[in-house]
Amino acid sequence: MGDEVIADWSPFPPRTLLSRCDPATRAELIGLGVRRTVPAGTVLLREGDVESHVIVLLDALVKISGRMADGRQALLSIRVSGDLIGEIAALTDTPRSATATTCVRSVCAVIARRDLRPFLHDHPEVAVEVAALIGGKLRRATRLRVDFASYPVRVRLARVLVEIAEQYGTRAASGIVIGVPLTQPELAGLCGAAEVSLQKAIRELRRAELIDTGYRRIIVLDFPALRSLADIENGQHPL
């Protein structure tokens, strides 16, 4: 795993921190860090660890997971190139709240807190974006609790698939390919459902010809119908 000072990278997916920065500011932020190239399965951050650095994902796909009361790991979210991870612990002096693990060979920049804080002071527009991203995570957590209490599993699954397809899907002749390798336990964790309930919901969506599935692969066949099932209004973010 090599370390080196890095220059600017672009473009980045919408809604990520780096996509919201102008090129000069983005280059300055990335330049604070040291590049690390790591293989799939690398734990970048571990829940409970007391650390203060943040990580900017440059070319990466990362799963964020947390421990459940029974000791199992539940998938909480997915992060991609352009995202910032580890910022809550870095800015609040608290232990890591989740574990971040790479899904593919990934390139990232590790930035020390002592370098991040002066940067945010000098670039209040970026500090505002970081605060907005943290707020978005809190809103998502609240939205999930409401979803778990309000919707049946098939609708929760539809909402999760709409979110993932919109952010990480790739259009193909057959539909939208969700380019994130998810196991059924991981997908169940995202939906807040037991695995057996998730399997039933998947079968229902397949029978309705909304999705097709394979080994760790999902294709959305009818996105408008899936979005309708998910009870999402136009312009509304599902989670």
N, C-alpha and C positions, 0 to 999 in steps of 0.2 A: 504494500500500500504506500504509494508515493505522496509526498507533500511538496507543494510549490505555490508560490504566490500566483494569483490568477488575474486575468483581465476580464473584460465584459463578455457576457454571453447573452444571446437573444435569438429569436423571440421567445416569449414564455406564454403559457396558456392564460386566458382571461381569468380574472378573479384571484390570481396569485399576487403575492406582494411585489415581485419583480416586474410583473406586467403593469403595475400601477406607478412605477418609478420612471422618471425621465431617464434617457440613456446615460447622461453624465452622473446623476445620482446613483443609478443602478451600478455603474462601473465602480464608483467610489465605495459603495457598500460591499460589493463582491470583493473588491481589492483589500478590504480589511481582513479577509479570511485566508486560510490555507486550503488548497484543493486536496481532496482525498478521493481516490478511486477505490471502491470496495466491491466485493462480489455480492451476489444475491444471498440473502440470509444473514447479512451482517446486522447486528443490533447497534443502531446509532445512538439511541437513548434508551435507558432502562428505568422502568417505573421504580420509584423509591430512592434512586441514586441522588446524592447531593452534589450537583454540578452547576456551573454557572454559564457555560458557553451556549451559543445558539448555532443552528446549522441551516444554511441556505442550500436548498436542493437545486442543482444546476442541470443535471440530466439524470432523473431518478424517478422511481416509483416506490413508494414507502407505505407500509401498513402501520396504522397506529392502533395499539391494543392495550387493554387494561385488565387487571385481575378482578375476577368476580368473587363474591363472598365464599363460594365453594372451592376457590383456588384455580378454576379454569380461566383461560384467557379469552376475552371477547373482543372481536374486531370493532373498533370505535369509528374509524374513518380512514380515508386514503389521502395521501399527499403526493404531489407530483412536482416536476421541474418548475422552479419559480416560487415554491412555497418556502416559508420560514417555519422551522420547528424548534421547540425548546424555549420559546420566548417567555412563557409564563413563569417557569422556574427562574430564568435569568433575571426577570424584572421584579419578581416578588420574593426572591431569596427563599424559595421553598423547594422541597424535593421534587423530582420528576413525577408528574402525574400520570404518565403513560409510557409505554414502550414503543419505540419506532424501529421497524425492521425493514430492510430493503427487499423488494420482490425481484429485482433484476440487478445486473451490474450497474452501479450508480456512481455519479460524480457529485460531490457536494463541497461546500466551503464551510469550514469551522471558524467561527468568530468568537473571540473571547469577550466576556461581558465588559471588561475594562475598555475595550475598543468600541463596543456597541453603544454604550450609554452616551459617551461624548458625541458620537455620530448622530444619535437621535436628538440630542440637545441642539446640535448645529443644523439639523434638518427636521424641523417640526412637522413638515408635511408628511415625512415618512413615519414619524412617531404617531401621527393621526391615523395613518393607514394600518400600522401595527395594532393600535388600539381598536380600530374597526374590525380587524381580523380576529382579535381576542373576543370582541363583542359578538361576532358572528358565530364563534365556537360556542359561546354561552347560549345564544339564541337557538342554535342547533340542538344543544343538549335539552333545552326546554321543549323544543318542538318534538324531540324524540319521546319525551315523557308524555306529552299530550297524545302523540300518535299511538303509543303503546296502550294508553287507556281508552282511546276513542275508536280505533280502527281494527277490523279483523286482520288476520295475518296476511291474507292475499292482498289487501289494500296496502298494508305496510310494506310488503315486498314490492308492489308496483311503485310505491313512492321512492323506495331505495333504488330500484332499477332505473327509474326516470332520472334521478339525481346523478347516478354513475354514468348513464348513457350520455347525458348532456355534458358532463365534464370530461369524461375519459373515453367516450365511444368513438368508433371509427366507422364511417359509412361504407357499406359493401353492397353488392347486388342484392343480397338476400335481406338486408336490413342494417341495423346498427350493431356492430360487434363491440361488446364491452371488453376493452383491452386490459382488464385487471384480472389476474388469475385468482379466483376466490373458491375456497372450499365451502361445502355446505355448512359446516359449523361456523365459519367466518360470516357467511351470509346470514345465518340464523342470528348471530350476534348483532349484526347491523339492524336486523328487523325486530330484535327483542323477542324472539320466539324460540320455542323448543325445536330441535332439529326435525322431529317427526311432523310437527305442524308446518314447518317450512317446506318439507318434502311434499306434503299435501297441497300447499299453495302453489308450488312449482308445477305440479301435475295439472292443477286447475288452469294456470296461465298457458300451459302447453296445449291443453285441450281446446282452449279458446283461441289458439293460434296467435297469441300475443308474443310468445317467446319460443325459442328453440334452445336446447341445451346439449352440451357435450362435456367431456372431462374438463373441469375448471374453465368452462367457456359458456357464455350466454350470448345469444343473438336476439335482439329486439326486432320482431317481425313487423309489428304494427305499433309504431310509436304513438300516434294520436290516440289510438284506443287504449294503450297502456296508460297514457297521461290522463285520459278520462277516468279510467278505473282508479287512478291514484288520487282523484279528487283535487286536482291542482288547476287553479285558474291561470289563464295566460299571463305571463310575466311574473308569476309567483314562483319563488324558489321553494322546492318541496320540503327541504329540511333546514 
